[in-house]
Amino acid sequence: MKTWLATCAMVTLLGTTAAQAQIAGVWRCGADGRTYSDTPCPNGQALALDDPRSAAQVQAAQDVAARDQRLADQLVRERVQRDRLAEARSSLPRAVLAKTVPKPAKGPAQPAAEPGKAKRRPAADDGIWRAVAPASRQTKG
């Protein structure tokens, strides 16, 4: 029984090695050349699959790919954190949110009015815009 299992394992191993040896090339097939196959086809062209890059170029490309993957992972973590924060904030009552939202900083102080110029009245802060027409320049007469 053990001999039979060993023989089956050996045949399977040899069959796998032979199959890998047959897939040594790629052929471009079809009238327009848009079909690829691992077996030769009529009017097919064998494609060279050699990598013309040096070992240093391959290593540099792998380093760039690893860096890009790390950056992408970092962006995903930041987005998940931002989404969790937004979800937590949306579940808070408005009264709590009003206390946690910082108020805008006041702008720079207004310069003192020059002597001889009239001071303008500050606009009412009731949300209504009021238009004011200039005084007439015509003299009464």
Secondary structure, DSSP 8 states (H G I E B T S, - for coil): -HHHHHHHHHHHHHHHHHHHHH-S-EEEESSSS-EEESS--TT-EEE-----S-HHHHHHHHHHHHHHHHHHHHHHHHHHHHHHHHHHHHTS-HHHHHHHS-------------TTS--------SS--------------
